[in-house]
Amino acid sequence: MAKFVPDVKTQRWIVISQTRTSRPDEHGLKKEEEKPSVCVFCSGNEAMTPPEIMRIGEGEKDKPGWKIRVIPNKFPITDTHEVIIHSPDHNKDIAEFDLNQVNQLLTVYRQRFQIHAGSGQVMLFANHGSLAGASLAHPHSQLVLIPRQINLDALVREPIMNVVEDNNFFVTYCPDFSQWPYEVWIAPKKEGTVYGDTADEELKDLSVILQNALKKLKVKYHDQTISKSHTQMPFSYNFYIHHAKNWFLRIIPRLVHRAGFELGTGLSVNVIDPTIAAEELKAISI
C-alpha cells in the first residue's frame, strides 16, 4: 500500500511506494545484456499481465483481438493505478496511428476518468521513450488515483499565447511560462470543464490536434541544435492531462535534462524562447 508523507513547511507531499523498485526496465539494460525476448504488452501475451479491466476491440477477456487494453499496474504507485496499452503494435504510437485509433484512445481516457473521478484526483499521463522514464518500450499510458486530501503541486492553465494551431474546440500553444524547450499545451476553448466532460465531437478535434502536435514535435526533436546527441535517439516525451477544472494536455519533449541548479532552486531554465518555439512548430508542414 502506498504511503503519503507531507512536508510540514511547504505542504508538499511525497509518495512512498516500494513496489516500484521491482518494475521491469527494458531501457536500463546494459548493451551486453539481451533485451527481453517477449513483450508482455504485445498481443498473444495477455496471460503475462494482470487480468484486464476493459478492452476496445474483439475477442475474449485476456485473449488477442483487442485494439486498446486496460490492465492494473503490476507495480503501482498508489492503490489505484492502471495501464492503458495504446494498441497491439509494439512500435507505432499516437503520431503514427490512424485518427480513429487516437480517438478511441482518448475515449478510453475519458471513460476511465469518469469511472474514478468520484473517488479522488485522476491523473492521466504517458511516458514515451527511454529519456521520458518509460520502463517498457511498448506504447502505453497510465492512470493514477490520488486521494483528495493530497495537495497536488500542479500547474493551472496558462494564458493562451504563442499559438501553434487551433480548430473548432481546441488550441495548441507554447505558454510564456514554458519550463521545457518546445513545451506544448493543448487547451479546450470551453472553460470550467474537466476532461471527463469532453463530448464525442470535441474528442474528434482533440485527436487531430494532439496528433499534429506530436508529429511536429517529432520533426523538431530530430532536427534541432540543443543537443546533437538526441537526433539519433528515439523520440521521447511526456504528456499529462490536468486533473481538475480548466483542464489542459501538456506535452514535454525530452530534449534536455534537469541538473543541479534546477533541482536545488526549483527554477527551470528554458533555452528556447516560447515565442520562437511556437513560430518554428507552426512552420513545420506535416
N, C-alpha and C positions, 0 to 999 in steps of 0.2 A: 504494500500500500504506500502511496506517495505521502510525503510529509512536507508541509508548507511551513517555512520559517521566516518570520518578519524581522526586518531591521527596525529597531525602535525609533531611530532618529529620522530616517528618510521615508518610512512607511513603504519601502520596497520589500518584496518577498523573494525567496528562492525556493526551489523545489528539490527535495532530497528524494532521488529515485534510483536505488541501487540496481534495479533490474536492467537499466540502460547499459551497464558495463558488459552485459552478455550478448548484446545485439551483434549481428554479423557486420563485417566491413570489407566489401569487395575491393574498394579503392585503397584500403590501408595495407593490402598485401605487398610484400616486397617483390621486386622484379623476378627474383629467382623462385618465388613461390608460384604455384599454379593457381589460377582463379578457380572458384567452384565450377564444376562441370555442369551443374544443374541450377537453374534459376527457379526459386520457389514461387515466383510470381508469374511464370510463364504457364500458358495453357498446357494441361496434361499433368501438372504438378500440384493440383489443388489439394491433394491429401497431405502435402507438406506444410500447409498453413493451418492456423486455427479455423474452425468451421465458419463459413461465410455468413455474413449478416444479411446481405442482399446482393442482387446482381441485375444488370441490364443485359438482355440477350436471351438466347435459347439454352436448353439443356437443364439437367437436374442440378440440384444443390451440390456444390463441391465436385462438379464434373465439368468437362470442357463445354464450349458453346456460348460462353459469356462474352460480352463486349466491354463491360465495366464490372468490377467486382469489389465489394466492401467486406473487409475482414477485421477482427480485433487485432490490435498490435500485440505481438508476442512479447514485446519488451516495452511496456507502456511508461509514459511519463507520469500520467495521472490515472485515476481509477477507470475513467472512460477515455479510451484512445483507440481510434480506428484508422485503418489504412485503406485508401481508395486507389485501387490499381487501375490506371488510366485505360489500358487496353491489353489484349494478349500480346501485342507486338513489343518485343524487348527493346527495340531501338527507336521507334517513332514516338514523338510526343506532341504536345499541343501545336507547335509550329508546323508540324508535318501532317497532322490529322486532316481528314476532310471535315468540313464545318459541322456536319451532323454529329460526328463523334465529340467535337468540342462542346456542342450544345447539350448533348446527353450528359457529358461530364459535369457541366455547370448545373444541370438539372439535378444530378445526384447530389452535388454540393448543397443545393437548396433543400432537398428532401432531408438530408442528414442534419442540416442546420435547424430546420423546423422541428424535427424529432427531439433534438436535445435542448433547444432554446429555453424551454420551461424549467430546465434543471440546473442551469448555470450559464457561464460565459463560453460561447462556442468559438474556438479558434481554428480556422481552416488555413492550411499552409502547404507549400510544396518546396522541397529542396531538390534541385535538378543539377546533377553533376557533382564530381568529387570536391570541387572548390566550394560548393554550396552546402556541404555537410551530408550529402546523400550517402547512406551506408550501402544501399543496393542500387545497381545501375538501372534496373527496370523502372520506367517512369511511373511514379505514384505520388499521391499527396496524402495528407493526414488531417484528422480531426481530433482535437483535444478539448475536453470539457473541464473548465476551471470553475471552482466554487465562486459564488457571487461575492462572498466576503473578501476575496483576494483582490487587492488593489493592483490592477494591471498598469505597468508603466508604459502606456501605449500612446502613440501619436493620435491626434484628431485630424479630421480632414483639412488639408491645407487649401488656401485660396487658389483658384484656377488661374494660373499664369503660364506662359510659355507653352501654348497649345501645340500638340503634335497632330492630332486628328480628332474629329468628333462626328457623331452620327445622330440619329433621332433621340436616343436616350442616354448616351454616354459621351464623355470627353476624356481624351488621353493627354496628359501634360507632364511637364517636368517642374515641380514646385520650386520656388525660390529657396525654400528650406529643403534642399536635397542633400542628404548626408553621403550619398554614394555617387560616383561618376555614372551618368546616363540613367539615373534612377527615374522610373516612370510610374505615374499614378493613373489609374482609371477610376473615374468617379461618375455616379449617376447624376443626371441633371435634376432629378427629383430629390429634394432634401427631406430629412426627417424619417427616413426608412432604414430598415436593417436588411441584410442580404436575403433573409428568408421571405421578405415581402416582394421580391423581384418577380414580375409577371413573365409568362412564356415569351411574349413578343420582345420584352426587354432582354431576356436571356439570349435570344437570337442575335440582337445587336451586340450584346456583350461578347458573344462567341467571335464575331467578326473583328471587333476592335481589340480584343485580347490577342487573337492570333496575329493580327497585323503588328501589334506592338512587339511580340516575341520575335517575329520574322525580322523586323527592323533591328532589334537589339542583337540578334544573332549575326547579322551582317556587320554591325558595328563592333561586336565582340572579336570578330576575326580580322578586322581591318581598322585597327586603332594604334595609337602610339604611346599609350600609357605604360604598357609593359609588353614587349615583343614576345615574351615567353608564353603569353596567353593565346597568341594567334594559332599555335599548333595544338592547343588543348580543346577538349570538347566544351561546348557552350555550357556555362554554369550560371545558375541564377536561383534566387529565392523569390517566392511571392507569397503574400498572405492576404486574407480578406478580413478587414476590420470587423471586430466582433459586435460593435454597438451601433447606435443610430448614426445617421450620416456616414454610412459605410463607404469604403473605397477598397480598391485592389491595388496593392503596392508591389512593384517588381523591382528587384535589386540585382542587376548583373554583377557577377563577382569578378571585377576587373582589378581590384586592389585588396590588400589585407589590412586589417586593423593592427596597429602596433602600440608601443609603449605610451606615446603621447595621448592617443585616443582612449586607451584603457585606463590611464592614470587620471585623466581630466574629465572624461565623459564628453569631450568636444570631438566633433567629426571634422576631418579635413577633406574637402571635396576638390579635386584637382581639375574638374571641368565645370565651368560656369553653366548653370541650368539653362540660361537663355541660349547659349551656344549648343548645348546638348539637344535642345528642342529643335533648333534650326537644322542640325545635322540629321537628326532622326526623321524630321519632316521631309527632307530632301531625298531620303532613300526610297527608291522605287521597288516595290515588291510584286 
